[in-house]
């Protein structure tokens, strides 16, 4: 299995993010909702997070960038 990871600056510290593990945290219905809302309003992460209980804008943005940043 080819896992990708990178170092991401979070505030004043750096942390290693494993994209496959991060993506696994989202349920299929959440992924579908993120895609549908993104197609309507774009990267307005706080508005998207407001429609998904328990999710923060930062989580959703990281998810989106890890899954879709290199496509397109």
Predicted model as a PDB file, atoms N, CA, C, CB and O in Angstrom, pLDDT in the B-factor column:
MODEL        1                                                                  
ATOM      1  N   UNK A   1       0.849  -1.181   0.000  1.00 42.00           N  
ATOM      2  CA  UNK A   1       0.000   0.000   0.000  1.00 42.00           C  
ATOM      3  C   UNK A   1       0.888   1.235   0.000  1.00 42.00           C  
ATOM      4  CB  UNK A   1      -0.962   0.003   1.222  1.00 42.00           C  
ATOM      5  O   UNK A   1       1.826   1.332   0.792  1.00 42.00           O  
ATOM      6  N   UNK A   2       0.597   2.162  -0.874  1.00 42.00           N  
ATOM      7  CA  UNK A   2       1.377   3.378  -0.991  1.00 42.00           C  
ATOM      8  C   UNK A   2       0.702   4.476  -0.174  1.00 42.00           C  
ATOM      9  CB  UNK A   2       1.530   3.801  -2.477  1.00 42.00           C  
ATOM     10  O   UNK A   2      -0.338   5.002  -0.570  1.00 42.00           O  
ATOM     11  N   UNK A   3       1.292   4.816   0.959  1.00 44.00           N  
ATOM     12  CA  UNK A   3       0.733   5.865   1.798  1.00 44.00           C  
ATOM     13  C   UNK A   3       1.522   7.137   1.596  1.00 44.00           C  
ATOM     14  CB  UNK A   3       0.733   5.453   3.281  1.00 44.00           C  
ATOM     15  O   UNK A   3       2.752   7.117   1.557  1.00 44.00           O  
ATOM     16  N   UNK A   4       0.809   8.250   1.467  1.00 45.00           N  
ATOM     17  CA  UNK A   4       1.482   9.525   1.322  1.00 45.00           C  
ATOM     18  C   UNK A   4       1.385  10.283   2.631  1.00 45.00           C  
ATOM     19  CB  UNK A   4       0.881  10.345   0.162  1.00 45.00           C  
ATOM     20  O   UNK A   4       0.369  10.223   3.324  1.00 45.00           O  
ATOM     21  N   UNK A   5       2.431  10.983   2.957  1.00 44.00           N  
ATOM     22  CA  UNK A   5       2.409  11.811   4.154  1.00 44.00           C  
ATOM     23  C   UNK A   5       3.255  13.032   3.893  1.00 44.00           C  
ATOM     24  CB  UNK A   5       2.916  11.034   5.398  1.00 44.00           C  
ATOM     25  O   UNK A   5       4.112  13.033   3.009  1.00 44.00           O  
ATOM     26  N   UNK A   6       3.014  14.060   4.659  1.00 45.00           N  
ATOM     27  CA  UNK A   6       3.788  15.280   4.525  1.00 45.00           C  
ATOM     28  C   UNK A   6       3.830  15.977   5.861  1.00 45.00           C  
ATOM     29  CB  UNK A   6       3.202  16.202   3.441  1.00 45.00           C  
ATOM     30  O   UNK A   6       3.033  15.686   6.753  1.00 45.00           O  
ATOM     31  N   UNK A   7       4.755  16.892   5.996  1.00 45.00           N  
ATOM     32  CA  UNK A   7       4.840  17.692   7.205  1.00 45.00           C  
ATOM     33  C   UNK A   7       4.025  18.953   6.983  1.00 45.00           C  
ATOM     34  CB  UNK A   7       6.321  18.027   7.571  1.00 45.00           C  
ATOM     35  O   UNK A   7       4.210  19.661   5.993  1.00 45.00           O  
ATOM     36  N   UNK A   8       3.125  19.223   7.910  1.00 44.00           N  
ATOM     37  CA  UNK A   8       2.238  20.369   7.809  1.00 44.00           C  
ATOM     38  C   UNK A   8       2.478  21.268   9.013  1.00 44.00           C  
ATOM     39  CB  UNK A   8       0.747  19.926   7.727  1.00 44.00           C  
ATOM     40  O   UNK A   8       2.512  20.788  10.146  1.00 44.00           O  
ATOM     41  N   UNK A   9       2.645  22.560   8.782  1.00 45.00           N  
ATOM     42  CA  UNK A   9       2.810  23.498   9.885  1.00 45.00           C  
ATOM     43  C   UNK A   9       1.454  23.777  10.517  1.00 45.00           C  
ATOM     44  CB  UNK A   9       3.472  24.813   9.401  1.00 45.00           C  
ATOM     45  O   UNK A   9       0.512  24.192   9.841  1.00 45.00           O  
ATOM     46  N   UNK A  10       1.369  23.548  11.804  1.00 44.00           N  
ATOM     47  CA  UNK A  10       0.148  23.811  12.554  1.00 44.00           C  
ATOM     48  C   UNK A  10       0.532  24.782  13.659  1.00 44.00           C  
ATOM     49  CB  UNK A  10      -0.497  22.481  13.132  1.00 44.00           C  
ATOM     50  O   UNK A  10       1.158  24.397  14.647  1.00 44.00           O  
ATOM     51  N   UNK A  11       0.152  26.043  13.486  1.00 47.00           N  
ATOM     52  CA  UNK A  11       0.574  27.052  14.439  1.00 47.00           C  
ATOM     53  C   UNK A  11       2.080  27.173  14.406  1.00 47.00           C  
ATOM     54  CB  UNK A  11       0.086  26.714  15.854  1.00 47.00           C  
ATOM     55  O   UNK A  11       2.665  27.412  13.350  1.00 47.00           O  
ATOM     56  N   UNK A  12       2.714  27.009  15.561  1.00 43.00           N  
ATOM     57  CA  UNK A  12       4.160  27.128  15.621  1.00 43.00           C  
ATOM     58  C   UNK A  12       4.850  25.767  15.615  1.00 43.00           C  
ATOM     59  CB  UNK A  12       4.561  27.904  16.852  1.00 43.00           C  
ATOM     60  O   UNK A  12       6.071  25.691  15.758  1.00 43.00           O  
ATOM     61  N   UNK A  13       4.082  24.696  15.452  1.00 45.00           N  
ATOM     62  CA  UNK A  13       4.704  23.375  15.446  1.00 45.00           C  
ATOM     63  C   UNK A  13       4.409  22.665  14.132  1.00 45.00           C  
ATOM     64  CB  UNK A  13       4.207  22.532  16.637  1.00 45.00           C  
ATOM     65  O   UNK A  13       3.435  22.982  13.449  1.00 45.00           O  
ATOM     66  N   UNK A  14       5.240  21.721  13.790  1.00 45.00           N  
ATOM     67  CA  UNK A  14       5.039  20.929  12.562  1.00 45.00           C  
ATOM     68  C   UNK A  14       4.522  19.555  12.964  1.00 45.00           C  
ATOM     69  CB  UNK A  14       6.371  20.806  11.725  1.00 45.00           C  
ATOM     70  O   UNK A  14       4.968  18.993  13.964  1.00 45.00           O  
ATOM     71  N   UNK A  15       3.594  19.016  12.198  1.00 47.00           N  
ATOM     72  CA  UNK A  15       3.099  17.678  12.475  1.00 47.00           C  
ATOM     73  C   UNK A  15       3.023  16.894  11.186  1.00 47.00           C  
ATOM     74  CB  UNK A  15       1.726  17.726  13.163  1.00 47.00           C  
ATOM     75  O   UNK A  15       2.802  17.459  10.115  1.00 47.00           O  
ATOM     76  N   UNK A  16       3.206  15.597  11.290  1.00 52.00           N  
ATOM     77  CA  UNK A  16       3.164  14.729  10.124  1.00 52.00           C  
ATOM     78  C   UNK A  16       1.730  14.251   9.943  1.00 52.00           C  
ATOM     79  CB  UNK A  16       4.148  13.523  10.274  1.00 52.00           C  
ATOM     80  O   UNK A  16       1.113  13.748  10.882  1.00 52.00           O  
ATOM     81  N   UNK A  17       1.202  14.410   8.730  1.00 51.00           N  
ATOM     82  CA  UNK A  17      -0.173  14.037   8.442  1.00 51.00           C  
ATOM     83  C   UNK A  17      -0.156  12.886   7.445  1.00 51.00           C  
ATOM     84  CB  UNK A  17      -0.987  15.247   7.891  1.00 51.00           C  
ATOM     85  O   UNK A  17       0.412  13.010   6.360  1.00 51.00           O  
ATOM     86  N   UNK A  18      -0.771  11.776   7.808  1.00 52.00           N  
ATOM     87  CA  UNK A  18      -0.922  10.665   6.884  1.00 52.00           C  
ATOM     88  C   UNK A  18      -2.271  10.846   6.218  1.00 52.00           C  
ATOM     89  CB  UNK A  18      -0.808   9.270   7.607  1.00 52.00           C  
ATOM     90  O   UNK A  18      -3.307  10.719   6.870  1.00 52.00           O  
ATOM     91  N   UNK A  19      -2.271  11.141   4.920  1.00 51.00           N  
ATOM     92  CA  UNK A  19      -3.508  11.486   4.213  1.00 51.00           C  
ATOM     93  C   UNK A  19      -4.503  10.337   4.181  1.00 51.00           C  
ATOM     94  CB  UNK A  19      -3.192  11.916   2.802  1.00 51.00           C  
ATOM     95  O   UNK A  19      -5.705  10.581   4.282  1.00 51.00           O  
ATOM     96  N   UNK A  20      -4.054   9.101   4.043  1.00 49.00           N  
ATOM     97  CA  UNK A  20      -4.986   7.988   3.999  1.00 49.00           C  
ATOM     98  C   UNK A  20      -5.675   7.811   5.342  1.00 49.00           C  
ATOM     99  CB  UNK A  20      -4.267   6.703   3.599  1.00 49.00           C  
ATOM    100  O   UNK A  20      -6.874   7.537   5.379  1.00 49.00           O  
ATOM    101  N   UNK A  21      -4.955   7.960   6.444  1.00 52.00           N  
ATOM    102  CA  UNK A  21      -5.581   7.857   7.755  1.00 52.00           C  
ATOM    103  C   UNK A  21      -6.561   8.998   7.962  1.00 52.00           C  
ATOM    104  CB  UNK A  21      -4.523   7.855   8.863  1.00 52.00           C  
ATOM    105  O   UNK A  21      -7.641   8.793   8.517  1.00 52.00           O  
ATOM    106  N   UNK A  22      -6.199  10.195   7.524  1.00 51.00           N  
ATOM    107  CA  UNK A  22      -7.067  11.344   7.698  1.00 51.00           C  
ATOM    108  C   UNK A  22      -8.367  11.158   6.933  1.00 51.00           C  
ATOM    109  CB  UNK A  22      -6.364  12.616   7.246  1.00 51.00           C  
ATOM    110  O   UNK A  22      -9.442  11.452   7.456  1.00 51.00           O  
ATOM    111  N   UNK A  23      -8.280  10.675   5.706  1.00 50.00           N  
ATOM    112  CA  UNK A  23      -9.468  10.477   4.892  1.00 50.00           C  
ATOM    113  C   UNK A  23     -10.386   9.435   5.493  1.00 50.00           C  
ATOM    114  CB  UNK A  23      -9.082  10.075   3.489  1.00 50.00           C  
ATOM    115  O   UNK A  23     -11.604   9.534   5.344  1.00 50.00           O  
ATOM    116  N   UNK A  24      -9.844   8.451   6.161  1.00 48.00           N  
ATOM    117  CA  UNK A  24     -10.643   7.374   6.716  1.00 48.00           C  
ATOM    118  C   UNK A  24     -11.581   7.860   7.817  1.00 48.00           C  
ATOM    119  CB  UNK A  24      -9.742   6.289   7.251  1.00 48.00           C  
ATOM    120  O   UNK A  24     -12.529   7.157   8.166  1.00 48.00           O  
ATOM    121  N   UNK A  25     -11.340   9.028   8.361  1.00 81.00           N  
ATOM    122  CA  UNK A  25     -12.173   9.548   9.443  1.00 81.00           C  
ATOM    123  C   UNK A  25     -13.534  10.032   8.962  1.00 81.00           C  
ATOM    124  CB  UNK A  25     -11.460  10.672  10.140  1.00 81.00           C  
ATOM    125  O   UNK A  25     -14.438  10.199   9.781  1.00 81.00           O  
ATOM    126  N   UNK A  26     -13.711  10.261   7.683  1.00 91.00           N  
ATOM    127  CA  UNK A  26     -14.966  10.795   7.160  1.00 91.00           C  
ATOM    128  C   UNK A  26     -15.849   9.664   6.637  1.00 91.00           C  
ATOM    129  CB  UNK A  26     -14.695  11.822   6.044  1.00 91.00           C  
ATOM    130  O   UNK A  26     -15.390   8.788   5.905  1.00 91.00           O  
ATOM    131  N   UNK A  27     -17.113   9.699   7.023  1.00 93.00           N  
ATOM    132  CA  UNK A  27     -18.073   8.717   6.513  1.00 93.00           C  
ATOM    133  C   UNK A  27     -18.447   9.078   5.079  1.00 93.00           C  
ATOM    134  CB  UNK A  27     -19.343   8.655   7.415  1.00 93.00           C  
ATOM    135  O   UNK A  27     -18.254  10.215   4.647  1.00 93.00           O  
ATOM    136  N   UNK A  28     -18.979   8.114   4.354  1.00 94.00           N  
ATOM    137  CA  UNK A  28     -19.352   8.329   2.957  1.00 94.00           C  
ATOM    138  C   UNK A  28     -20.393   9.437   2.813  1.00 94.00           C  
ATOM    139  CB  UNK A  28     -19.885   7.036   2.352  1.00 94.00           C  
ATOM    140  O   UNK A  28     -20.308  10.245   1.888  1.00 94.00           O  
ATOM    141  N   UNK A  29     -21.375   9.487   3.715  1.00 96.00           N  
ATOM    142  CA  UNK A  29     -22.391  10.536   3.619  1.00 96.00           C  
ATOM    143  C   UNK A  29     -21.796  11.916   3.864  1.00 96.00           C  
ATOM    144  CB  UNK A  29     -23.515  10.274   4.613  1.00 96.00           C  
ATOM    145  O   UNK A  29     -22.241  12.896   3.265  1.00 96.00           O  
ATOM    146  N   UNK A  30     -20.785  12.004   4.746  1.00 96.00           N  
ATOM    147  CA  UNK A  30     -20.110  13.280   4.971  1.00 96.00           C  
ATOM    148  C   UNK A  30     -19.330  13.695   3.726  1.00 96.00           C  
ATOM    149  CB  UNK A  30     -19.168  13.188   6.189  1.00 96.00           C  
ATOM    150  O   UNK A  30     -19.355  14.860   3.332  1.00 96.00           O  
ATOM    151  N   UNK A  31     -18.640  12.741   3.113  1.00 95.00           N  
ATOM    152  CA  UNK A  31     -17.876  13.042   1.896  1.00 95.00           C  
ATOM    153  C   UNK A  31     -18.806  13.553   0.798  1.00 95.00           C  
ATOM    154  CB  UNK A  31     -17.110  11.787   1.408  1.00 95.00           C  
ATOM    155  O   UNK A  31     -18.504  14.543   0.131  1.00 95.00           O  
ATOM    156  N   UNK A  32     -19.930  12.877   0.615  1.00 96.00           N  
ATOM    157  CA  UNK A  32     -20.894  13.297  -0.405  1.00 96.00           C  
ATOM    158  C   UNK A  32     -21.407  14.713  -0.137  1.00 96.00           C  
ATOM    159  CB  UNK A  32     -22.071  12.314  -0.461  1.00 96.00           C  
ATOM    160  O   UNK A  32     -21.524  15.526  -1.054  1.00 96.00           O  
ATOM    161  N   UNK A  33     -21.709  14.992   1.120  1.00 97.00           N  
ATOM    162  CA  UNK A  33     -22.217  16.316   1.474  1.00 97.00           C  
ATOM    163  C   UNK A  33     -21.158  17.393   1.249  1.00 97.00           C  
ATOM    164  CB  UNK A  33     -22.682  16.335   2.934  1.00 97.00           C  
ATOM    165  O   UNK A  33     -21.469  18.476   0.753  1.00 97.00           O  
ATOM    166  N   UNK A  34     -19.913  17.101   1.611  1.00 97.00           N  
ATOM    167  CA  UNK A  34     -18.831  18.062   1.397  1.00 97.00           C  
ATOM    168  C   UNK A  34     -18.708  18.386  -0.092  1.00 97.00           C  
ATOM    169  CB  UNK A  34     -17.490  17.508   1.944  1.00 97.00           C  
ATOM    170  O   UNK A  34     -18.597  19.554  -0.465  1.00 97.00           O  
ATOM    171  N   UNK A  35     -18.728  17.370  -0.933  1.00 96.00           N  
ATOM    172  CA  UNK A  35     -18.606  17.584  -2.375  1.00 96.00           C  
ATOM    173  C   UNK A  35     -19.770  18.415  -2.901  1.00 96.00           C  
ATOM    174  CB  UNK A  35     -18.539  16.239  -3.115  1.00 96.00           C  
ATOM    175  O   UNK A  35     -19.565  19.353  -3.671  1.00 96.00           O  
ATOM    176  N   UNK A  36     -20.987  18.078  -2.492  1.00 97.00           N  
ATOM    177  CA  UNK A  36     -22.154  18.809  -2.983  1.00 97.00           C  
ATOM    178  C   UNK A  36     -22.129  20.276  -2.551  1.00 97.00           C  
ATOM    179  CB  UNK A  36     -23.434  18.144  -2.489  1.00 97.00           C  
ATOM    180  O   UNK A  36     -22.405  21.170  -3.351  1.00 97.00           O  
ATOM    181  N   UNK A  37     -21.800  20.514  -1.289  1.00 97.00           N  
ATOM    182  CA  UNK A  37     -21.771  21.898  -0.807  1.00 97.00           C  
ATOM    183  C   UNK A  37     -20.620  22.665  -1.450  1.00 97.00           C  
ATOM    184  CB  UNK A  37     -21.643  21.935   0.729  1.00 97.00           C  
ATOM    185  O   UNK A  37     -20.779  23.829  -1.818  1.00 97.00           O  
ATOM    186  N   UNK A  38     -19.458  22.016  -1.586  1.00 97.00           N  
ATOM    187  CA  UNK A  38     -18.316  22.680  -2.221  1.00 97.00           C  
ATOM    188  C   UNK A  38     -18.669  23.104  -3.642  1.00 97.00           C  
ATOM    189  CB  UNK A  38     -17.084  21.751  -2.232  1.00 97.00           C  
ATOM    190  O   UNK A  38     -18.294  24.192  -4.077  1.00 97.00           O  
ATOM    191  N   UNK A  39     -19.383  22.257  -4.360  1.00 97.00           N  
ATOM    192  CA  UNK A  39     -19.784  22.591  -5.724  1.00 97.00           C  
ATOM    193  C   UNK A  39     -20.726  23.789  -5.768  1.00 97.00           C  
ATOM    194  CB  UNK A  39     -20.446  21.393  -6.379  1.00 97.00           C  
ATOM    195  O   UNK A  39     -20.783  24.495  -6.775  1.00 97.00           O  
ATOM    196  N   UNK A  40     -21.457  24.021  -4.698  1.00 98.00           N  
ATOM    197  CA  UNK A  40     -22.374  25.160  -4.628  1.00 98.00           C  
ATOM    198  C   UNK A  40     -21.690  26.454  -4.185  1.00 98.00           C  
ATOM    199  CB  UNK A  40     -23.506  24.843  -3.682  1.00 98.00           C  
ATOM    200  O   UNK A  40     -21.932  27.516  -4.759  1.00 98.00           O  
ATOM    201  N   UNK A  41     -20.833  26.361  -3.161  1.00 97.00           N  
ATOM    202  CA  UNK A  41     -20.308  27.588  -2.554  1.00 97.00           C  
ATOM    203  C   UNK A  41     -18.784  27.697  -2.571  1.00 97.00           C  
ATOM    204  CB  UNK A  41     -20.783  27.681  -1.144  1.00 97.00           C  
ATOM    205  O   UNK A  41     -18.231  28.710  -2.144  1.00 97.00           O  
ATOM    206  N   UNK A  42     -18.106  26.662  -3.062  1.00 96.00           N  
ATOM    207  CA  UNK A  42     -16.650  26.713  -3.089  1.00 96.00           C  
ATOM    208  C   UNK A  42     -16.044  26.445  -1.721  1.00 96.00           C  
ATOM    209  CB  UNK A  42     -16.187  28.058  -3.599  1.00 96.00           C  
ATOM    210  O   UNK A  42     -16.683  25.840  -0.860  1.00 96.00           O  
ATOM    211  N   UNK A  43     -14.829  26.890  -1.524  1.00 96.00           N  
ATOM    212  CA  UNK A  43     -14.065  26.600  -0.320  1.00 96.00           C  
ATOM    213  C   UNK A  43     -14.405  27.462   0.876  1.00 96.00           C  
ATOM    214  CB  UNK A  43     -12.639  26.740  -0.609  1.00 96.00           C  
ATOM    215  O   UNK A  43     -13.509  27.979   1.542  1.00 96.00           O  
ATOM    216  N   UNK A  44     -15.654  27.621   1.151  1.00 97.00           N  
ATOM    217  CA  UNK A  44     -16.083  28.360   2.354  1.00 97.00           C  
ATOM    218  C   UNK A  44     -16.257  27.342   3.468  1.00 97.00           C  
ATOM    219  CB  UNK A  44     -17.424  29.173   2.106  1.00 97.00           C  
ATOM    220  O   UNK A  44     -17.369  26.942   3.812  1.00 97.00           O  
ATOM    221  N   UNK A  45     -15.107  26.936   4.023  1.00 97.00           N  
ATOM    222  CA  UNK A  45     -15.027  25.791   4.917  1.00 97.00           C  
ATOM    223  C   UNK A  45     -15.888  25.929   6.153  1.00 97.00           C  
ATOM    224  CB  UNK A  45     -13.620  25.573   5.324  1.00 97.00           C  
ATOM    225  O   UNK A  45     -16.470  24.940   6.599  1.00 97.00           O  
ATOM    226  N   UNK A  46     -15.991  27.106   6.718  1.00 98.00           N  
ATOM    227  CA  UNK A  46     -16.798  27.261   7.936  1.00 98.00           C  
ATOM    228  C   UNK A  46     -18.282  27.065   7.643  1.00 98.00           C  
ATOM    229  CB  UNK A  46     -16.567  28.647   8.559  1.00 98.00           C  
ATOM    230  O   UNK A  46     -19.016  26.546   8.485  1.00 98.00           O  
ATOM    231  N   UNK A  47     -18.727  27.473   6.463  1.00 98.00           N  
ATOM    232  CA  UNK A  47     -20.127  27.239   6.093  1.00 98.00           C  
ATOM    233  C   UNK A  47     -20.387  25.755   5.865  1.00 98.00           C  
ATOM    234  CB  UNK A  47     -20.494  28.038   4.831  1.00 98.00           C  
ATOM    235  O   UNK A  47     -21.438  25.238   6.244  1.00 98.00           O  
ATOM    236  N   UNK A  48     -19.434  25.076   5.250  1.00 98.00           N  
ATOM    237  CA  UNK A  48     -19.582  23.639   5.040  1.00 98.00           C  
ATOM    238  C   UNK A  48     -19.600  22.920   6.387  1.00 98.00           C  
ATOM    239  CB  UNK A  48     -18.440  23.093   4.147  1.00 98.00           C  
ATOM    240  O   UNK A  48     -20.429  22.038   6.610  1.00 98.00           O  
ATOM    241  N   UNK A  49     -18.690  23.295   7.282  1.00 97.00           N  
ATOM    242  CA  UNK A  49     -18.615  22.667   8.605  1.00 97.00           C  
ATOM    243  C   UNK A  49     -19.904  22.874   9.394  1.00 97.00           C  
ATOM    244  CB  UNK A  49     -17.429  23.228   9.393  1.00 97.00           C  
ATOM    245  O   UNK A  49     -20.293  22.019  10.189  1.00 97.00           O  
ATOM    246  N   UNK A  50     -20.560  23.996   9.175  1.00 97.00           N  
ATOM    247  CA  UNK A  50     -21.812  24.258   9.869  1.00 97.00           C  
ATOM    248  C   UNK A  50     -22.925  23.296   9.494  1.00 97.00           C  
ATOM    249  CB  UNK A  50     -22.254  25.651   9.592  1.00 97.00           C  
ATOM    250  O   UNK A  50     -23.917  23.185  10.214  1.00 97.00           O  
ATOM    251  N   UNK A  51     -22.772  22.607   8.388  1.00 96.00           N  
ATOM    252  CA  UNK A  51     -23.768  21.635   7.929  1.00 96.00           C  
ATOM    253  C   UNK A  51     -23.424  20.199   8.315  1.00 96.00           C  
ATOM    254  CB  UNK A  51     -23.917  21.728   6.432  1.00 96.00           C  
ATOM    255  O   UNK A  51     -24.212  19.283   8.077  1.00 96.00           O  
ATOM    256  N   UNK A  52     -22.239  20.003   8.915  1.00 95.00           N  
ATOM    257  CA  UNK A  52     -21.813  18.659   9.296  1.00 95.00           C  
ATOM    258  C   UNK A  52     -21.492  18.674  10.794  1.00 95.00           C  
ATOM    259  CB  UNK A  52     -20.569  18.189   8.448  1.00 95.00           C  
ATOM    260  O   UNK A  52     -20.416  19.119  11.194  1.00 95.00           O  
ATOM    261  N   UNK A  53     -22.416  18.192  11.614  1.00 94.00           N  
ATOM    262  CA  UNK A  53     -22.222  18.230  13.068  1.00 94.00           C  
ATOM    263  C   UNK A  53     -20.925  17.550  13.503  1.00 94.00           C  
ATOM    264  CB  UNK A  53     -23.399  17.569  13.764  1.00 94.00           C  
ATOM    265  O   UNK A  53     -20.593  16.459  13.040  1.00 94.00           O  
ATOM    266  N   UNK A  54     -20.208  18.209  14.389  1.00 93.00           N  
ATOM    267  CA  UNK A  54     -18.985  17.654  14.941  1.00 93.00           C  
ATOM    268  C   UNK A  54     -17.743  17.858  14.093  1.00 93.00           C  
ATOM    269  CB  UNK A  54     -19.171  16.225  15.166  1.00 93.00           C  
ATOM    270  O   UNK A  54     -16.664  17.392  14.460  1.00 93.00           O  
ATOM    271  N   UNK A  55     -17.872  18.540  12.974  1.00 94.00           N  
ATOM    272  CA  UNK A  55     -16.718  18.779  12.097  1.00 94.00           C  
ATOM    273  C   UNK A  55     -16.328  20.248  12.145  1.00 94.00           C  
ATOM    274  CB  UNK A  55     -17.029  18.352  10.640  1.00 94.00           C  
ATOM    275  O   UNK A  55     -17.184  21.130  12.209  1.00 94.00           O  
ATOM    276  N   UNK A  56     -15.019  20.497  12.111  1.00 94.00           N  
ATOM    277  CA  UNK A  56     -14.536  21.867  12.084  1.00 94.00           C  
ATOM    278  C   UNK A  56     -14.172  22.253  10.659  1.00 94.00           C  
ATOM    279  CB  UNK A  56     -13.326  22.040  13.020  1.00 94.00           C  
ATOM    280  O   UNK A  56     -13.982  21.395   9.797  1.00 94.00           O  
ATOM    281  N   UNK A  57     -14.079  23.540  10.426  1.00 96.00           N  
ATOM    282  CA  UNK A  57     -13.681  24.043   9.118  1.00 96.00           C  
ATOM    283  C   UNK A  57     -12.285  23.536   8.758  1.00 96.00           C  
ATOM    284  CB  UNK A  57     -13.718  25.585   9.097  1.00 96.00           C  
ATOM    285  O   UNK A  57     -12.018  23.208   7.601  1.00 96.00           O  
ATOM    286  N   UNK A  58     -11.405  23.472   9.740  1.00 94.00           N  
ATOM    287  CA  UNK A  58     -10.039  23.023   9.493  1.00 94.00           C  
ATOM    288  C   UNK A  58     -10.003  21.560   9.071  1.00 94.00           C  
ATOM    289  CB  UNK A  58      -9.182  23.228  10.735  1.00 94.00           C  
ATOM    290  O   UNK A  58      -9.262  21.200   8.156  1.00 94.00           O  
ATOM    291  N   UNK A  59     -10.795  20.713   9.727  1.00 95.00           N  
ATOM    292  CA  UNK A  59     -10.860  19.293   9.355  1.00 95.00           C  
ATOM    293  C   UNK A  59     -11.325  19.123   7.914  1.00 95.00           C  
ATOM    294  CB  UNK A  59     -11.801  18.532  10.302  1.00 95.00           C  
ATOM    295  O   UNK A  59     -10.755  18.344   7.149  1.00 95.00           O  
ATOM    296  N   UNK A  60     -12.352  19.852   7.563  1.00 95.00           N  
ATOM    297  CA  UNK A  60     -12.931  19.729   6.230  1.00 95.00           C  
ATOM    298  C   UNK A  60     -11.967  20.244   5.173  1.00 95.00           C  
ATOM    299  CB  UNK A  60     -14.258  20.485   6.148  1.00 95.00           C  
ATOM    300  O   UNK A  60     -11.824  19.636   4.113  1.00 95.00           O  
ATOM    301  N   UNK A  61     -11.310  21.353   5.452  1.00 94.00           N  
ATOM    302  CA  UNK A  61     -10.336  21.893   4.491  1.00 94.00           C  
ATOM    303  C   UNK A  61      -9.179  20.914   4.293  1.00 94.00           C  
ATOM    304  CB  UNK A  61      -9.797  23.264   4.971  1.00 94.00           C  
ATOM    305  O   UNK A  61      -8.762  20.679   3.159  1.00 94.00           O  
ATOM    306  N   UNK A  62      -8.652  20.339   5.381  1.00 93.00           N  
ATOM    307  CA  UNK A  62      -7.559  19.369   5.268  1.00 93.00           C  
ATOM    308  C   UNK A  62      -8.017  18.142   4.484  1.00 93.00           C  
ATOM    309  CB  UNK A  62      -7.053  18.952   6.667  1.00 93.00           C  
ATOM    310  O   UNK A  62      -7.288  17.632   3.633  1.00 93.00           O  
ATOM    311  N   UNK A  63      -9.221  17.677   4.775  1.00 93.00           N  
ATOM    312  CA  UNK A  63      -9.766  16.537   4.044  1.00 93.00           C  
ATOM    313  C   UNK A  63      -9.828  16.854   2.549  1.00 93.00           C  
ATOM    314  CB  UNK A  63     -11.169  16.167   4.578  1.00 93.00           C  
ATOM    315  O   UNK A  63      -9.372  16.070   1.717  1.00 93.00           O  
ATOM    316  N   UNK A  64     -10.400  18.012   2.225  1.00 93.00           N  
ATOM    317  CA  UNK A  64     -10.571  18.387   0.819  1.00 93.00           C  
ATOM    318  C   UNK A  64      -9.232  18.468   0.093  1.00 93.00           C  
ATOM    319  CB  UNK A  64     -11.301  19.725   0.713  1.00 93.00           C  
ATOM    320  O   UNK A  64      -9.070  17.936  -1.005  1.00 93.00           O  
ATOM    321  N   UNK A  65      -8.284  19.142   0.726  1.00 93.00           N  
ATOM    322  CA  UNK A  65      -6.971  19.327   0.093  1.00 93.00           C  
ATOM    323  C   UNK A  65      -6.220  18.015  -0.040  1.00 93.00           C  
ATOM    324  CB  UNK A  65      -6.133  20.317   0.891  1.00 93.00           C  
ATOM    325  O   UNK A  65      -5.489  17.822  -1.011  1.00 93.00           O  
ATOM    326  N   UNK A  66      -6.384  17.112   0.910  1.00 91.00           N  
ATOM    327  CA  UNK A  66      -5.686  15.828   0.835  1.00 91.00           C  
ATOM    328  C   UNK A  66      -6.300  14.926  -0.221  1.00 91.00           C  
ATOM    329  CB  UNK A  66      -5.708  15.129   2.188  1.00 91.00           C  
ATOM    330  O   UNK A  66      -5.610  14.082  -0.795  1.00 91.00           O  
ATOM    331  N   UNK A  67      -7.573  15.094  -0.480  1.00 89.00           N  
ATOM    332  CA  UNK A  67      -8.239  14.220  -1.450  1.00 89.00           C  
ATOM    333  C   UNK A  67      -8.321  14.817  -2.846  1.00 89.00           C  
ATOM    334  CB  UNK A  67      -9.621  13.895  -0.972  1.00 89.00           C  
ATOM    335  O   UNK A  67      -8.222  14.081  -3.827  1.00 89.00           O  
ATOM    336  N   UNK A  68      -8.498  16.121  -2.965  1.00 86.00           N  
ATOM    337  CA  UNK A  68      -8.771  16.741  -4.259  1.00 86.00           C  
ATOM    338  C   UNK A  68      -7.737  17.755  -4.737  1.00 86.00           C  
ATOM    339  CB  UNK A  68     -10.077  17.401  -4.200  1.00 86.00           C  
ATOM    340  O   UNK A  68      -7.845  18.236  -5.865  1.00 86.00           O  
ATOM    341  N   UNK A  69      -6.747  18.096  -3.931  1.00 80.00           N  
ATOM    342  CA  UNK A  69      -5.793  19.148  -4.309  1.00 80.00           C  
ATOM    343  C   UNK A  69      -5.005  18.803  -5.568  1.00 80.00           C  
ATOM    344  CB  UNK A  69      -4.829  19.406  -3.169  1.00 80.00           C  
ATOM    345  O   UNK A  69      -4.696  19.700  -6.352  1.00 80.00           O  
ATOM    346  N   UNK A  70      -4.676  17.554  -5.785  1.00 72.00           N  
ATOM    347  CA  UNK A  70      -3.862  17.175  -6.940  1.00 72.00           C  
ATOM    348  C   UNK A  70      -4.684  16.745  -8.148  1.00 72.00           C  
ATOM    349  CB  UNK A  70      -2.932  16.065  -6.557  1.00 72.00           C  
ATOM    350  O   UNK A  70      -4.123  16.436  -9.199  1.00 72.00           O  
ATOM    351  N   UNK A  71      -5.988  16.722  -8.011  1.00 63.00           N  
ATOM    352  CA  UNK A  71      -6.824  16.336  -9.159  1.00 63.00           C  
ATOM    353  C   UNK A  71      -7.356  17.591  -9.827  1.00 63.00           C  
ATOM    354  CB  UNK A  71      -8.001  15.407  -8.718  1.00 63.00           C  
ATOM    355  O   UNK A  71      -7.718  18.564  -9.165  1.00 63.00           O  
ATOM    356  N   UNK A  72      -7.395  17.550 -11.137  1.00 56.00           N  
ATOM    357  CA  UNK A  72      -7.959  18.687 -11.843  1.00 56.00           C  
ATOM    358  C   UNK A  72      -7.006  19.625 -12.334  1.00 56.00           C  
ATOM    359  CB  UNK A  72      -8.855  19.379 -11.040  1.00 56.00           C  
ATOM    360  O   UNK A  72      -7.382  20.624 -12.947  1.00 56.00           O  
TER     361      UNK A  72                                                      
ENDMDL                                                                          
END                                                                             
